[in-house]
Amino acid sequence: MYRAARRSVFACSRWPRNIVQLRAIYPTRQSLTPLRSFIKPSPHNLVDRGGLAGLQSPQLRDDTIYALSTAEGKAGIAVIRISGPLCKSIYHGLCPSKPSLKPRHATIRTLYHPESNESEILDSEALVLFFESPKTVTGDDVLELHVHGGSATVKAVLSAIPKCIADGPIRYAEPGEFTKRAFFNDRLDLAQIEALSETLSAETEQQRRAAVRGSSGSLGRTYEGWRQKLLQARAEMEALIDFSEDQHFDESPRSLLGNVTKQVSQILQSIHVHEDASERSELLRNGIKIALVGPPNVGKSSFMNQVVGREASIVSGESGTTRDIIEANLDIRGYLCTFADTAGFRSSNGTDPADSHGSEGSIGAIEEEGIRRARVKATQSDVIIALASIEAGSLGKPQIRYDLETLKLAADCTERLVVVNKRDAIPEDELRTLLQGFTHEVLGKVRGLESLRPIPISCKEAQDLGSDQIDPGGLRLVIDQLVTSFTSMTSLPTTMQDLHGVTERQRQLLVRCRGHLEKYLESVGCTAFADEGGVMGEIQAVDTDITMAAEHLRYAANYLGRITGRGEVGDVEEILGVIFEKFCVGK
């Protein structure tokens, strides 16, 4: 009751009118002993503002750590980073007769072995930088040694650092330990650390941009703001539970509950926006999946080889050459893409609906399995390219050979293209007429493809390296259309660019948070989030279980705390392990 009264009285923003009487019964904030003094030190004590101070072991707090921050191997310069309370001792050990460093000023120094009495030089011209806590990358003192990048020089300096005379342990850093210290010292939140991890692993321009947008700290501030609102709302509801029988509030319980519900509704709407942004940013991180589908021998493998710039797929005039799915990763104008060349679709009786002499022979078990896998791959893809080709018909008249099932698969995909290969087989005027007929008679009858215009290409012309055409084969037009699709799939409004930093881990926690907020709305009898004007309707339930509603707010706030590492997060070591497992030593 002591803790509940303390939390309810001092977290509530809507005070009872006779607050003077309450102060006579319960101590004031100034007279209360800090809550943390009643709690024994525990690995799960997360009362401090940072939420994780209780997890710092003496080793984390007191050890001075060092590591090579640049890549291993021969280089012009290698940077060795040192962080901890013994940075100054290490400097005087390596530069014994030199004056102390001025913070944030680069200085050239000769580094000596600390046990050689200045007789053994490690590096004759090293640039040394000292950063004084707390305004450093880790929050502790930081010393950086910029030495010559030869392997022997780097090894000599690294081996000399722990031999410096100091009043405490000096050890090599663990992977990600510098960043972990920044987190413990409240220099970064978990959302910023995840963005830093994405920055280090970015391989394409769009991945880099998304990671940079997530490193501003705005996401963490947003989630922490939501958490604080939920905590305040929960405190108000608990105050209603504790004091509703003998105190008078400025607001009626129904009105207070309505205001809290309105706040919950607004947070829910924002969570939906963040979830959608996460799906878009995941496409940038994990890559956009593109499936090539169509009947046999229309040029799927040739098209893929031309796009990826190597012979990823076997090209042959024999039907059914591609039996399994062949994938290749590619950076297309900053977007990471995965192309999948699939088996050619054809009916089990060995005939082609668009070409009576196209496919020969019956379908074997292996080819049938390849078609099944191609069908599954297409349904799992973000973009489908349905290929067709221009072939000679039974009477020698050219016609477009296609597969109706692949066109329907493409129609069911949000982003799709229809590409017609072998445009070089007929003159341009005849090609134009043939494409118009194909658009009207075939695509016009497939729901979802009525307004789609096929793109004619020639993989044969694209192979001509000596061509003087700007776009031989027309493949560049296909790439342009793909980039347009990529942009529509991943872009966000200018005011929401920071949401590109929402990761899959954060999205999953937001989903759980949303679940509890929706259960809160159910518990107070509110079935809709908000009307078109964003204003909540009346609370429907008369006998609302306020205790259960407050618990849902607590759970929701805890899930938001897991995103940033703030608040009552009991499994934070597991969270840190997941995040830091991708970090390298020296970061």
Secondary structure as GFF3:
##gff-version 3
##sequence-region A 1 587
A	DSSP	alpha_helix	2	11	.	.	.	ID=ss1
A	DSSP	alpha_helix	19	25	.	.	.	ID=ss2
A	DSSP	three_ten_helix	35	38	.	.	.	ID=ss3
A	DSSP	three_ten_helix	53	55	.	.	.	ID=ss4
A	DSSP	alpha_helix	58	62	.	.	.	ID=ss5
A	DSSP	beta_strand	64	68	.	.	.	ID=ss6
A	DSSP	beta_strand	77	83	.	.	.	ID=ss7
A	DSSP	alpha_helix	87	94	.	.	.	ID=ss8
A	DSSP	beta_strand	107	112	.	.	.	ID=ss9
A	DSSP	beta_strand	121	131	.	.	.	ID=ss10
A	DSSP	beta_strand	142	148	.	.	.	ID=ss11
A	DSSP	alpha_helix	151	160	.	.	.	ID=ss12
A	DSSP	three_ten_helix	161	163	.	.	.	ID=ss13
A	DSSP	beta_strand	170	172	.	.	.	ID=ss14
A	DSSP	alpha_helix	177	184	.	.	.	ID=ss15
A	DSSP	alpha_helix	190	201	.	.	.	ID=ss16
A	DSSP	alpha_helix	205	214	.	.	.	ID=ss17
A	DSSP	alpha_helix	218	243	.	.	.	ID=ss18
A	DSSP	alpha_helix	253	286	.	.	.	ID=ss19
A	DSSP	beta_strand	288	293	.	.	.	ID=ss20
A	DSSP	alpha_helix	300	308	.	.	.	ID=ss21
A	DSSP	beta_strand	326	332	.	.	.	ID=ss22
A	DSSP	beta_strand	335	341	.	.	.	ID=ss23
A	DSSP	alpha_helix	365	379	.	.	.	ID=ss24
A	DSSP	beta_strand	383	392	.	.	.	ID=ss25
A	DSSP	beta_strand	398	401	.	.	.	ID=ss26
A	DSSP	alpha_helix	404	412	.	.	.	ID=ss27
A	DSSP	beta_strand	415	421	.	.	.	ID=ss28
A	DSSP	three_ten_helix	423	425	.	.	.	ID=ss29
A	DSSP	alpha_helix	428	441	.	.	.	ID=ss30
A	DSSP	three_ten_helix	443	445	.	.	.	ID=ss31
A	DSSP	beta_strand	455	456	.	.	.	ID=ss32
A	DSSP	alpha_helix	459	462	.	.	.	ID=ss33
A	DSSP	three_ten_helix	472	474	.	.	.	ID=ss34
A	DSSP	alpha_helix	475	490	.	.	.	ID=ss35
A	DSSP	three_ten_helix	494	501	.	.	.	ID=ss36
A	DSSP	alpha_helix	504	523	.	.	.	ID=ss37
A	DSSP	alpha_helix	546	564	.	.	.	ID=ss38
A	DSSP	alpha_helix	572	580	.	.	.	ID=ss39
###
